Amino acid sequence: MALRFYNTITNKKEDFVPLEKGKVGIYVCGITAYDMCHIGHARSAVVFDVIFKYFKYRGFDVTYVKNFTDVDDKIIAKANAEGTDIIEISERYIKEHNKDMDKFGIARPTITPKATENIQGMIRLVSDLIEKGLAYVVDGDVYYSVKKFQGYGKLSGRNIDEMMAGARIEVDEKKKNPLDFILWKSAKEGEPWWVSPWGRGRPGWHIECSVMSQRFLGETFDIHGGGRDLIFPHHENEIAQSEGATGKTFARYWIHNGFIRVNQEKMSKSLGNIFNMREAMERYHPEVLRMFMLHSHYRSPVDFSEESLADARLGMERFYDTLRNIERYLAMDVDFSAVSPRNLTSGDEEMYNKIRSLPERFIEAMDDDFNTARALGYIFDAVRVINGYYTDKTFKATKESLFVLNEGKTIMREVGNVLGLFMEEPDEYFEQDRRREAEKLGLDIDEIESLIKERWEARVARDWRKADEIRDLLISKKIILKDMHDRTSWSVA
């Protein structure tokens, strides 16, 4: 089966045929660096992180470019309010962005250009558009004339007359047409500026991505991505600028991810329901948040709610509990050098073949429009089968059976790596998870650990009354205990 995904510009799934065999160039619009990243940014970051990793998993040589907008009205406003400059503001939030993305398991893109590093390229592109009669200058501002580009609206699927009727367009008497958009802004008091043929000024937002994508990927490249909110006007305008200048197809495939809603409502500042990534990661393990996002198809909206996140947490517990149990068996330090699939018993061979089928099923799901929800379903199936294998009363920890379990762990890690899941050691994962859950309830971790230690000592001394009293006290605090032969583990209900 060929890798197929939904192309926004054609409104259908298409086989992916790269411009150059074995290589893929991807450009994704990044953040405007003026504030902390929110969970909407996280959704887009996860979607394209998985796509990036999946292409690499399939053996492609990937160039992934994701920009930073570091000159913008919002950045300027914040800099003026703080009495500093745009460099200090943008660098601050780029640094915070990178901290959050690293913690969230997002791989760094191949190239992360900044708008201010590409000003001269923007000036050249604007000059080309003026020369071709697609742009015009008014008092130092430069506008793109949308009616002179025949393909305008082909990404969003609307014609100019419909957009004129339905779009909210800021009134600007300088424009020849209300839909015309700014390419270059003349300098105003208190704003940064660069010297251009039209006077001092700075670039408009849309021109940045046209220049940065084509600089690093060429005039025509494979995939352009971003959130659905960027289809119009940002991506529509990128196409007009780029194709107007070159006469060539800009991006061959367009991928757009769906929105995040909060308790069934659109996330927006006016509703006060925007959660930044750092706050979310303080409440939930980053892999729980990724699981929550990947349980829905990337083009679908996802609802950020306590219920959906609790479900994702339970799912992650199942995965990590399986890995933890496998690793306890493998702690026996068995030498597998003499074991191979050819000398397994029939029962072990059957289980081995079931486990080995997971990558094939994973690829089948991901090749169908990066269907992470289906891929996770296959991983859950594999976990259920593995759990049934080692919990069966006939299971014996032989070299062959442990070889099979080791293969299960390896395969889970392999496909999990593409999704950014199962990246931690199980004990570390559970330690982090229970601490987060305890802190949500305002529980003192040290006190819990002390009580559990005291209860263990009472059990060793066969003081069952005291042990039961401590157990009941912990249960009243929503602490769940699990006694094992050598220790007691705990979690939060």
C-alpha positions as CSV (number, residue, x, y, z in Angstrom):
1,M,0.0,0.0,0.0
2,A,1.3,3.4,-0.9
3,L,1.5,6.2,1.6
4,R,-1.6,8.3,1.1
5,F,-2.8,11.4,2.8
6,Y,-5.4,14.2,2.5
7,N,-4.3,17.1,0.3
8,T,-6.2,20.2,1.3
9,I,-5.8,21.8,-2.1
10,T,-7.5,18.9,-3.9
11,N,-9.8,18.0,-1.1
12,K,-9.0,14.3,-1.4
13,K,-6.5,11.6,-0.4
14,E,-3.6,11.2,-2.8
15,D,-0.6,8.9,-3.1
16,F,2.5,10.7,-1.9
17,V,5.0,11.0,-4.8
18,P,8.0,13.0,-3.7
19,L,9.8,15.4,-6.0
20,E,13.0,13.5,-5.5
21,K,12.9,9.8,-4.8
22,G,13.7,8.9,-1.2
23,K,13.6,12.6,0.0
24,V,10.9,14.8,1.3
25,G,10.8,18.5,2.1
26,I,8.3,19.8,4.7
27,Y,7.6,23.4,5.7
28,V,5.3,24.1,8.7
29,C,4.4,27.6,10.0
30,G,5.8,28.1,13.5
31,I,4.9,30.4,16.4
32,T,4.9,34.2,16.6
33,A,7.3,34.6,19.5
34,Y,5.5,36.9,21.9
35,D,4.0,34.6,24.5
36,M,4.1,31.1,26.0
37,C,3.0,28.2,23.8
38,H,-0.6,27.0,24.4
39,I,-2.1,23.6,23.8
40,G,-3.2,24.6,20.3
41,H,0.4,25.0,19.4
42,A,1.1,21.7,21.1
43,R,-1.6,19.9,18.9
44,S,0.1,21.2,15.7
45,A,3.5,20.4,17.0
46,V,2.6,16.8,17.8
47,V,0.9,16.3,14.4
48,F,3.9,17.4,12.4
49,D,6.4,15.8,14.8
50,V,4.7,12.4,14.2
51,I,4.6,13.0,10.4
52,F,8.3,14.0,10.5
53,K,9.2,10.9,12.5
54,Y,7.1,8.6,10.4
55,F,8.7,9.7,7.1
56,K,12.1,9.0,8.7
57,Y,10.8,5.6,10.0
58,R,9.9,4.8,6.4
59,G,13.4,5.5,5.3
60,F,13.0,9.0,3.8
61,D,15.7,11.7,4.0
62,V,13.6,14.5,5.5
63,T,14.3,18.2,5.5
64,Y,11.8,19.7,8.0
65,V,11.7,23.5,8.2
66,K,9.6,25.3,10.8
67,N,10.0,29.0,11.2
68,F,9.8,31.5,14.0
69,T,8.1,34.8,13.4
70,D,10.2,37.3,15.4
71,V,8.9,40.6,14.0
72,D,5.1,41.2,14.3
73,D,2.6,43.7,15.7
74,K,2.1,41.6,18.9
75,I,5.9,41.3,19.5
76,I,6.3,45.1,18.9
77,A,3.4,45.9,21.3
78,K,4.9,43.7,24.0
79,A,8.4,45.2,23.5
80,N,7.1,48.7,23.8
81,A,5.0,47.8,26.9
82,E,8.2,46.4,28.6
83,G,10.5,49.2,27.4
84,T,12.7,46.8,25.4
85,D,13.2,45.6,21.8
86,I,11.7,42.9,19.7
87,I,14.9,40.8,19.8
88,E,14.7,40.5,23.6
89,I,11.0,39.5,23.5
90,S,11.3,37.0,20.6
91,E,14.5,35.4,22.0
92,R,12.8,35.0,25.4
93,Y,9.8,33.2,23.9
94,I,11.8,31.1,21.4
95,K,13.8,29.9,24.3
96,E,10.7,29.0,26.3
97,H,9.1,27.4,23.2
98,N,12.2,25.1,22.9
99,K,12.0,24.2,26.6
100,D,8.4,23.2,26.3
101,M,8.8,21.3,23.0
102,D,11.8,19.4,24.3
103,K,9.8,18.3,27.4
104,F,6.9,17.4,25.2
105,G,9.0,15.0,23.1
106,I,9.0,17.1,20.0
107,A,12.1,16.6,17.8
108,R,13.8,19.7,16.7
109,P,13.1,20.4,13.0
110,T,16.0,20.2,10.6
111,I,16.0,24.0,10.1
112,T,14.4,26.7,12.3
113,P,14.8,30.0,10.5
114,K,13.7,33.4,11.9
115,A,11.9,36.1,9.9
116,T,14.5,38.8,10.7
117,E,17.3,36.6,9.3
118,N,15.5,36.7,5.9
119,I,14.6,40.3,5.4
120,Q,16.7,40.8,2.2
121,G,15.0,37.8,0.6
122,M,11.6,39.3,1.4
123,I,12.6,42.6,-0.2
124,R,13.7,40.7,-3.3
125,L,10.4,38.8,-3.5
126,V,8.3,42.0,-3.1
127,S,10.4,43.7,-5.8
128,D,9.7,40.8,-8.2
129,L,6.0,41.0,-7.5
130,I,6.0,44.7,-8.2
131,E,7.9,44.2,-11.5
132,K,5.4,41.6,-12.5
133,G,2.5,43.9,-11.9
134,L,1.1,41.8,-9.0
135,A,1.9,44.4,-6.3
136,Y,1.7,48.1,-6.0
137,V,3.2,50.8,-3.7
138,V,1.2,53.4,-1.8
139,D,3.0,55.8,0.6
140,G,5.8,53.3,1.4
141,D,3.4,50.4,1.9
142,V,3.3,47.6,-0.7
143,Y,0.1,45.6,-1.4
144,Y,-0.5,42.4,-3.3
145,S,-3.3,42.7,-5.9
146,V,-5.3,39.5,-5.5
147,K,-7.4,40.0,-8.7
148,K,-4.3,39.8,-10.8
149,F,-3.5,36.3,-9.6
150,Q,-5.9,33.9,-11.3
151,G,-5.6,31.1,-8.8
152,Y,-6.5,33.1,-5.7
153,G,-8.8,31.1,-3.5
154,K,-7.9,27.6,-4.8
155,L,-6.7,26.4,-1.4
156,S,-9.7,27.6,0.6
157,G,-12.1,26.7,-2.1
158,R,-13.7,30.2,-2.4
159,N,-13.8,32.7,-5.2
160,I,-12.9,36.3,-4.7
161,D,-16.6,37.5,-4.8
162,E,-17.5,35.1,-2.0
163,M,-14.5,36.2,0.0
164,M,-15.4,39.8,-0.4
165,A,-18.9,39.1,1.0
166,G,-17.8,36.8,3.8
167,A,-14.4,37.9,5.0
168,R,-13.8,40.4,7.8
169,I,-11.5,42.8,6.2
170,E,-9.9,45.7,7.9
171,V,-10.7,49.0,6.1
172,D,-7.7,50.5,4.4
173,E,-8.3,53.3,2.0
174,K,-4.9,52.7,0.4
175,K,-6.0,49.4,-1.0
176,K,-7.3,49.1,-4.6
177,N,-9.4,46.1,-3.4
178,P,-10.4,45.3,0.2
179,L,-8.9,41.8,-0.2
180,D,-5.5,43.0,-1.2
181,F,-3.0,42.2,1.5
182,I,0.2,43.9,2.8
183,L,3.6,42.7,1.7
184,W,5.7,45.5,3.2
185,K,4.7,48.0,5.9
186,S,6.1,51.5,6.1
187,A,7.8,52.4,9.4
188,K,5.8,53.9,12.2
189,E,7.1,55.6,15.3
190,G,8.4,53.2,17.8
191,E,8.6,50.2,15.4
192,P,11.7,48.4,14.1
193,W,12.5,49.0,10.4
194,W,14.8,47.9,7.6
195,V,15.8,50.0,4.5
196,S,14.0,49.0,1.3
197,P,13.4,50.5,-2.1
198,W,10.1,51.8,-0.8
199,G,11.6,53.5,2.3
200,R,12.1,52.3,5.8
201,G,9.7,49.5,6.9
202,R,9.2,45.9,7.8
203,P,7.7,42.8,6.1
204,G,4.1,41.7,6.3
205,W,3.4,38.3,7.9
206,H,2.6,36.3,4.8
207,I,5.7,37.2,2.9
208,E,7.9,35.6,5.6
209,C,6.9,32.0,5.0
210,S,7.1,32.3,1.2
211,V,10.7,33.4,1.4
212,M,11.8,31.0,4.2
213,S,10.2,27.9,2.7
214,Q,11.6,28.5,-0.8
215,R,15.0,29.4,0.5
216,F,15.5,26.1,2.2
217,L,13.3,23.8,0.1
218,G,13.2,25.3,-3.4
219,E,10.6,27.2,-5.4
220,T,8.5,24.0,-5.5
221,F,8.6,21.6,-2.6
222,D,6.7,18.6,-1.3
223,I,4.6,19.4,1.8
224,H,3.4,22.6,3.5
225,G,1.5,22.3,6.8
226,G,-0.1,24.1,9.6
227,G,-3.3,24.5,11.6
228,R,-6.7,24.8,9.8
229,D,-6.9,28.4,10.9
230,L,-4.0,29.2,8.5
231,I,-5.7,28.0,5.3
232,F,-7.2,31.5,4.8
233,P,-5.7,34.0,4.6
234,H,-2.2,33.0,5.4
235,H,-1.6,30.0,3.2
236,E,-3.8,31.3,0.5
237,N,-1.7,34.4,0.4
238,E,1.6,32.4,0.4
239,I,0.4,30.6,-2.7
240,A,-0.4,33.9,-4.4
241,Q,2.9,35.5,-3.6
242,S,5.1,32.5,-4.4
243,E,3.3,31.2,-7.5
244,G,2.8,34.8,-8.7
245,A,6.6,35.4,-8.6
246,T,7.8,32.0,-9.9
247,G,5.0,30.8,-12.2
248,K,5.6,27.4,-10.6
249,T,3.6,25.2,-8.2
250,F,4.5,26.3,-4.6
251,A,3.7,23.3,-2.4
252,R,2.5,20.1,-4.0
253,Y,0.7,18.8,-0.9
254,W,-1.0,20.7,1.9
255,I,-1.7,19.2,5.3
256,H,-3.8,21.0,8.0
257,N,-4.5,19.8,11.5
258,G,-7.8,20.3,13.4
259,F,-8.5,22.6,16.3
260,I,-8.5,21.9,20.0
261,R,-11.7,22.7,21.9
262,V,-12.0,23.0,25.6
263,N,-15.0,21.3,27.1
264,Q,-16.8,21.4,23.7
265,E,-16.0,25.1,23.2
266,K,-13.6,26.7,20.8
267,M,-10.4,27.7,22.5
268,S,-10.1,31.5,22.6
269,K,-8.8,34.4,24.7
270,S,-12.3,35.9,24.9
271,L,-13.6,32.8,26.6
272,G,-10.6,32.6,28.9
273,N,-10.1,28.9,28.2
274,I,-6.6,28.9,26.7
275,F,-4.1,26.6,28.6
276,N,-0.5,27.0,28.0
277,M,1.7,24.0,27.4
278,R,3.6,24.3,30.6
279,E,0.5,24.4,32.8
280,A,-0.8,21.4,31.0
281,M,2.4,19.4,31.5
282,E,2.4,20.3,35.2
283,R,-1.0,18.6,35.5
284,Y,-0.4,15.7,33.0
285,H,2.6,13.7,31.9
286,P,3.6,14.9,28.4
287,E,3.0,11.5,27.0
288,V,-0.5,11.5,28.4
289,L,-1.1,14.7,26.5
290,R,0.3,13.2,23.3
291,M,-1.8,10.1,23.7
292,F,-4.9,12.3,24.2
293,M,-4.1,14.2,20.9
294,L,-3.1,11.1,18.9
295,H,-6.3,9.2,19.8
296,S,-8.1,11.5,17.3
297,H,-7.3,11.8,13.6
298,Y,-5.1,14.8,13.0
299,R,-7.8,16.5,10.8
300,S,-10.5,16.1,13.5
301,P,-11.1,18.5,16.4
302,V,-10.2,17.2,19.8
303,D,-11.9,18.1,23.0
304,F,-9.6,19.0,25.9
305,S,-11.5,17.9,29.0
306,E,-10.7,16.1,32.3
307,E,-12.6,13.1,31.2
308,S,-10.7,12.7,27.9
309,L,-7.3,13.2,29.6
310,A,-8.2,10.7,32.3
311,D,-8.9,8.2,29.6
312,A,-5.5,8.9,28.0
313,R,-3.8,8.5,31.3
314,L,-5.4,5.1,31.8
315,G,-4.2,4.1,28.4
316,M,-0.6,5.1,29.1
317,E,-0.8,3.2,32.4
318,R,-1.7,0.0,30.5
319,F,1.2,0.5,28.1
320,Y,3.8,1.3,30.8
321,D,2.5,-1.5,33.1
322,T,3.1,-4.0,30.4
323,L,6.6,-2.7,29.7
324,R,7.3,-2.7,33.5
325,N,6.2,-6.3,33.8
326,I,8.3,-7.4,30.8
327,E,11.4,-5.7,32.2
328,R,11.0,-7.4,35.5
329,Y,11.1,-10.8,33.7
330,L,14.1,-9.5,31.6
331,A,15.9,-8.5,34.8
332,M,16.8,-12.2,35.0
333,D,19.7,-11.3,32.6
334,V,19.1,-14.1,30.2
335,D,21.6,-14.8,27.4
336,F,19.6,-14.8,24.1
337,S,22.6,-15.5,21.8
338,A,21.6,-19.1,21.2
339,V,17.9,-18.3,20.7
340,S,16.3,-17.4,17.4
341,P,12.8,-17.5,15.9
342,R,13.7,-20.8,14.2
343,N,14.1,-22.7,17.5
344,L,11.1,-21.5,19.3
345,T,8.4,-23.9,20.5
346,S,5.1,-23.8,18.6
347,G,3.4,-21.6,21.3
348,D,6.3,-19.2,21.6
349,E,6.6,-19.0,17.8
350,E,2.9,-18.2,17.5
351,M,3.3,-15.4,20.0
352,Y,6.5,-14.1,18.3
353,N,4.8,-13.9,14.9
354,K,1.8,-12.0,16.4
355,I,4.2,-9.5,18.0
356,R,6.2,-9.2,14.8
357,S,3.0,-8.3,12.8
358,L,2.7,-5.1,14.8
359,P,5.1,-2.9,12.6
360,E,3.3,-4.1,9.5
361,R,-0.1,-3.2,10.9
362,F,1.3,0.1,12.3
363,I,2.5,1.0,8.8
364,E,-0.8,0.1,7.3
365,A,-2.6,2.5,9.6
366,M,-0.1,5.3,9.2
367,D,0.1,5.0,5.4
368,D,-3.6,5.8,5.4
369,D,-3.5,9.5,6.1
370,F,-1.3,9.2,9.2
371,N,-4.1,7.4,11.1
372,T,-2.7,7.5,14.6
373,A,-6.0,6.5,16.2
374,R,-6.0,3.2,14.3
375,A,-2.3,2.7,14.9
376,L,-2.8,3.1,18.7
377,G,-5.6,0.6,18.4
378,Y,-3.2,-1.9,17.0
379,I,-0.7,-1.2,19.8
380,F,-3.5,-1.8,22.4
381,D,-4.2,-5.1,20.7
382,A,-0.6,-6.1,20.9
383,V,-0.4,-5.1,24.6
384,R,-3.5,-7.3,25.3
385,V,-2.0,-10.3,23.5
386,I,1.4,-9.8,25.3
387,N,-0.4,-9.5,28.7
388,G,-2.3,-12.7,28.0
389,Y,0.9,-14.5,27.1
390,Y,2.9,-13.9,30.3
391,T,-0.1,-14.0,32.7
392,D,-1.3,-17.4,31.4
393,K,-1.0,-20.0,34.1
394,T,1.1,-22.2,31.8
395,F,3.7,-19.5,31.1
396,K,7.2,-20.4,32.1
397,A,10.2,-18.0,32.1
398,T,12.4,-19.9,29.7
399,K,15.0,-18.4,27.4
400,E,12.6,-18.8,24.5
401,S,9.6,-17.1,26.2
402,L,11.8,-14.3,27.5
403,F,13.2,-13.9,24.0
404,V,9.6,-13.4,22.9
405,L,8.9,-10.8,25.6
406,N,12.1,-9.0,24.7
407,E,10.9,-8.8,21.1
408,G,7.6,-7.4,22.4
409,K,9.4,-4.7,24.3
410,T,11.6,-3.8,21.3
411,I,8.6,-3.6,18.9
412,M,6.6,-1.4,21.3
413,R,9.5,0.9,21.7
414,E,10.0,1.0,17.9
415,V,6.5,2.1,17.0
416,G,6.2,4.2,20.1
417,N,9.2,6.2,19.1
418,V,7.4,7.4,16.0
419,L,4.4,8.6,18.1
420,G,6.7,10.0,20.8
421,L,5.4,7.4,23.4
422,F,7.0,4.9,25.7
423,M,10.1,7.0,25.7
424,E,10.8,6.6,29.5
425,E,11.6,3.8,31.8
426,P,8.4,2.5,33.3
427,D,9.3,3.2,37.0
428,E,10.3,6.7,36.1
429,Y,7.0,7.2,34.2
430,F,4.9,6.0,37.1
431,E,6.9,8.1,39.6
432,Q,6.3,11.3,37.6
433,D,2.6,10.4,37.1
434,R,1.8,9.7,40.7
435,R,3.5,12.9,41.8
436,R,1.5,15.0,39.4
437,E,-1.7,13.3,40.5
438,A,-0.9,13.8,44.2
439,E,0.0,17.4,43.7
440,K,-3.4,18.0,42.0
441,L,-5.1,16.8,45.2
442,G,-2.7,18.9,47.4
443,L,-1.2,15.8,48.9
444,D,2.2,15.8,50.6
445,I,4.4,13.3,48.7
446,D,6.9,12.9,51.5
447,E,4.1,12.1,53.9
448,I,2.7,9.5,51.6
449,E,6.1,7.8,51.2
450,S,6.6,7.9,54.9
451,L,3.3,6.3,55.7
452,I,3.9,3.6,53.1
453,K,7.3,2.8,54.6
454,E,5.7,2.7,58.1
455,R,3.0,0.3,56.8
456,W,5.6,-1.9,55.2
457,E,7.5,-2.2,58.5
458,A,4.3,-3.0,60.3
459,R,3.6,-5.8,57.8
460,V,7.1,-7.2,58.2
461,A,6.5,-7.1,62.0
462,R,3.1,-8.8,61.4
463,D,1.4,-5.9,63.1
464,W,-1.7,-6.3,60.8
465,R,-3.8,-3.9,62.8
466,K,-1.4,-1.0,62.3
467,A,-0.8,-1.9,58.7
468,D,-4.6,-1.8,58.0
469,E,-5.0,1.5,59.8
470,I,-2.4,3.1,57.6
471,R,-3.9,1.5,54.5
472,D,-7.3,2.9,55.4
473,L,-5.8,6.4,56.0
474,L,-4.1,6.3,52.6
475,I,-7.3,5.1,50.9
476,S,-9.1,8.1,52.4
477,K,-6.6,10.3,50.7
478,K,-7.3,8.5,47.4
479,I,-4.1,6.6,47.4
480,I,-4.2,3.1,45.9
481,L,-1.7,0.6,47.1
482,K,-0.3,-2.4,45.3
483,D,1.6,-4.9,47.5
484,M,4.4,-6.9,45.8
485,H,6.8,-9.5,47.3
486,D,9.5,-6.9,47.8
487,R,7.8,-3.5,48.0
488,T,4.5,-1.6,47.8
489,S,3.8,0.7,44.9
490,W,1.1,3.4,45.0
491,S,-0.9,5.5,42.6
492,V,-3.7,8.1,42.9
493,A,-7.3,7.1,42.2
